[in-house]
Amino acid sequence: MATRAEAHTTTDHDEIRRWAEARGARPSCVRGTGGEGDIGMLRLDFPGYSGETSLEEIGWDDWFDKFDERGLALLFQETTAGGEVSNFNKIIARETAQARAQGQRKASRRTARPAAKRTTTARSKASRTATGARGRSTKSVRGKTASTRRKTTSRAKTTSRAKTTAPRGKSTHGAIAARSTKRAAGKRVVGKKTSARSTSRASTRRRAA
């Protein structure tokens, strides 16, 4: 399976030398590009390539002296997209290398942010779902509690009314009965008095006759 070929930049002398010697490359300069005291443009010469006629081999010390003096960096690949050893390299300015590194960091951040947003969005949705479920559950419990309270209150009121009505009815019937009894007793007393008066009058009349 093909993999993505990644390019790296470095200014480390040991890393550059290790990478070049692992591929049989030698430090070189381009012929005809230098002048007095100047070795010209720096290159790495790989065996079997066309640089045999255009490149001139120099020592690593001279190569690295000019490399640092000119503020250069090496852009290179370890492997190709297919996983094979890569000889790709390019000598660039260190400012360019820094700008490239910053661009890679920004690209990495942009790639990471959508993933973070997706994670945050998924968590927010899960939180809203859980909150909604809790809200519905709470409303359901509150509704059931309110219904139970209404039923309990209604039953209590009915029972209270029944208890209150029953004694009042009994009291009213008892009062009416007592009143009737008093009235009847009063009539009997009045009747007796009337009868006694009549008898006394009759007796008085007989005596007078």
C-alpha positions as CSV (number, residue, x, y, z in Angstrom):
1,M,0.0,0.0,0.0
2,A,1.4,3.4,-1.0
3,T,2.2,5.8,1.8
4,R,2.5,9.6,1.7
5,A,6.1,10.8,1.1
6,E,7.0,13.4,3.7
7,A,9.7,16.0,3.2
8,H,11.9,17.2,6.1
9,T,14.2,20.1,6.5
10,T,17.4,20.2,8.6
11,T,20.6,22.2,9.2
12,D,22.2,19.5,11.3
13,H,25.6,18.4,9.9
14,D,25.5,14.9,11.2
15,E,22.0,14.3,10.0
16,I,22.8,15.6,6.5
17,R,26.0,13.5,6.3
18,R,24.2,10.4,7.5
19,W,21.4,10.8,5.0
20,A,23.9,11.4,2.1
21,E,26.3,8.6,2.8
22,A,23.5,6.1,3.3
23,R,22.8,6.7,-0.4
24,G,26.3,6.9,-1.6
25,A,26.2,10.7,-2.2
26,R,29.3,12.9,-1.9
27,P,29.6,16.6,-1.1
28,S,30.1,18.6,-4.3
29,C,29.9,22.0,-6.0
30,V,28.8,23.1,-9.4
31,R,31.7,23.7,-11.7
32,G,32.0,27.3,-13.1
33,T,29.7,28.9,-10.5
34,G,32.4,30.0,-8.1
35,G,35.2,32.4,-8.2
36,E,38.4,33.2,-6.2
37,G,37.8,31.9,-2.7
38,D,34.3,30.8,-3.6
39,I,33.5,27.2,-4.3
40,G,30.2,28.1,-6.0
41,M,26.8,26.4,-5.7
42,L,26.6,23.4,-3.3
43,R,25.2,20.0,-4.4
44,L,25.2,16.4,-3.3
45,D,26.4,14.0,-6.1
46,F,24.8,10.6,-6.3
47,P,26.6,7.9,-8.2
48,G,25.1,7.0,-11.6
49,Y,23.6,10.4,-12.2
50,S,24.6,13.0,-14.8
51,G,26.4,15.1,-12.3
52,E,29.7,13.5,-13.1
53,T,30.6,16.1,-15.7
54,S,29.0,19.2,-14.0
55,L,29.8,18.6,-10.4
56,E,33.1,18.6,-8.6
57,E,33.6,16.7,-5.3
58,I,34.8,18.7,-2.3
59,G,35.4,17.8,1.4
60,W,32.6,17.8,3.9
61,D,34.3,20.5,6.0
62,D,34.4,22.9,3.1
63,W,30.9,22.0,2.1
64,F,29.5,22.6,5.6
65,D,31.5,25.9,6.0
66,K,29.8,27.3,2.9
67,F,26.5,25.7,3.9
68,D,26.5,27.6,7.2
69,E,28.0,30.8,5.8
70,R,25.2,31.1,3.2
71,G,22.5,30.3,5.7
72,L,21.3,27.2,3.9
73,A,19.2,24.1,4.9
74,L,18.6,20.7,3.3
75,L,15.1,19.7,2.2
76,F,15.0,15.9,1.8
77,Q,12.9,12.7,1.8
78,E,13.6,9.4,3.5
79,T,11.3,7.3,1.4
80,T,9.1,7.6,-1.7
81,A,5.3,7.4,-1.6
82,G,5.7,3.7,-2.4
83,G,8.0,3.1,0.6
84,E,11.3,2.9,-1.4
85,V,14.5,4.8,-0.4
86,S,14.3,8.3,-1.8
87,N,17.2,10.4,-3.1
88,F,15.1,13.6,-3.3
89,N,16.9,16.6,-1.9
90,K,17.1,20.3,-2.4
91,I,19.3,23.0,-0.8
92,I,17.2,26.0,0.2
93,A,17.6,29.1,2.3
94,R,16.9,28.7,6.0
95,E,14.2,31.4,5.8
96,T,12.4,29.3,3.3
97,A,12.8,26.3,5.5
98,Q,11.3,28.2,8.5
99,A,8.4,29.4,6.4
100,R,7.8,25.9,5.2
101,A,7.9,24.5,8.7
102,Q,5.4,27.2,9.9
103,G,3.1,26.4,6.9
104,Q,3.2,22.7,7.9
105,R,2.3,23.5,11.5
106,K,-0.6,25.7,10.4
107,A,-1.8,23.0,8.0
108,S,-1.5,20.5,10.9
109,R,-3.5,22.8,13.1
110,R,-6.2,23.2,10.5
111,T,-6.4,19.5,10.1
112,A,-6.7,18.9,13.8
113,R,-9.3,21.7,14.4
114,P,-12.1,20.0,12.4
115,A,-11.5,16.8,14.3
116,A,-11.7,18.7,17.6
117,K,-14.8,20.5,16.4
118,R,-16.4,17.2,15.4
119,T,-15.6,15.7,18.8
120,T,-17.0,18.8,20.5
121,T,-20.1,18.8,18.4
122,A,-20.7,15.1,19.1
123,R,-20.2,15.8,22.8
124,S,-22.6,18.7,22.7
125,K,-25.2,16.7,20.9
126,A,-24.8,13.9,23.4
127,S,-25.1,16.4,26.2
128,R,-28.2,18.0,24.7
129,T,-29.7,14.6,24.2
130,A,-29.0,13.6,27.8
131,T,-30.3,17.0,29.1
132,G,-33.4,16.6,27.0
133,A,-34.0,13.1,28.3
134,R,-33.5,14.3,31.8
135,G,-35.9,17.2,31.2
136,R,-38.5,14.9,29.8
137,S,-38.1,12.5,32.6
138,T,-38.3,15.4,35.2
139,K,-41.4,16.7,33.5
140,S,-43.0,13.3,33.5
141,V,-42.2,12.8,37.2
142,R,-43.5,16.3,38.0
143,G,-46.6,15.6,36.0
144,K,-47.2,12.3,37.7
145,T,-46.6,14.0,41.1
146,A,-48.9,16.9,40.3
147,S,-51.6,14.4,39.2
148,T,-51.2,12.4,42.3
149,R,-51.4,15.5,44.5
150,R,-54.6,16.6,42.7
151,K,-56.1,13.2,43.2
152,T,-55.1,13.1,46.9
153,T,-56.4,16.6,47.4
154,S,-59.7,15.8,45.7
155,R,-60.1,12.6,47.8
156,A,-59.3,14.6,51.0
157,K,-61.8,17.3,50.2
158,T,-64.5,14.7,49.4
159,T,-63.8,12.9,52.7
160,S,-63.8,16.1,54.6
161,R,-67.1,17.2,53.1
162,A,-68.6,13.9,53.8
163,K,-67.5,14.0,57.5
164,T,-68.7,17.6,57.8
165,T,-72.0,17.0,56.2
166,A,-72.9,13.9,58.2
167,P,-72.7,15.5,61.7
168,R,-74.6,18.6,60.4
169,G,-77.4,16.4,59.1
170,K,-77.6,14.4,62.3
171,S,-77.5,17.6,64.4
172,T,-80.2,19.2,62.3
173,H,-82.5,16.2,62.6
174,G,-81.9,16.0,66.3
175,A,-82.7,19.7,66.8
176,I,-85.9,19.4,64.8
177,A,-86.9,16.3,66.8
178,A,-86.1,18.1,70.1
179,R,-88.1,21.1,69.0
180,S,-91.1,18.9,68.1
181,T,-90.9,17.2,71.4
182,K,-90.8,20.5,73.3
183,R,-93.8,21.8,71.4
184,A,-95.8,18.6,72.1
185,A,-94.9,18.8,75.8
186,G,-96.0,22.5,75.9
187,K,-99.3,21.7,74.3
188,R,-99.9,18.9,76.9
189,V,-99.1,21.3,79.7
190,V,-101.4,24.0,78.3
191,G,-104.1,21.4,77.8
192,K,-103.8,20.2,81.4
193,K,-104.0,23.8,82.7
194,T,-107.0,24.5,80.6
195,S,-108.7,21.4,81.7
196,A,-108.0,22.2,85.4
197,R,-109.4,25.7,84.9
198,S,-112.5,24.4,83.3
199,T,-113.0,21.9,86.2
200,S,-112.5,24.6,88.8
201,R,-115.0,26.8,87.1
202,A,-117.6,24.1,86.9
203,S,-117.1,23.3,90.6
204,T,-117.6,26.9,91.5
205,R,-120.8,27.1,89.5
206,R,-122.2,24.1,91.2
207,R,-121.5,25.5,94.6
208,A,-123.2,28.7,93.8
209,A,-126.3,27.0,92.6
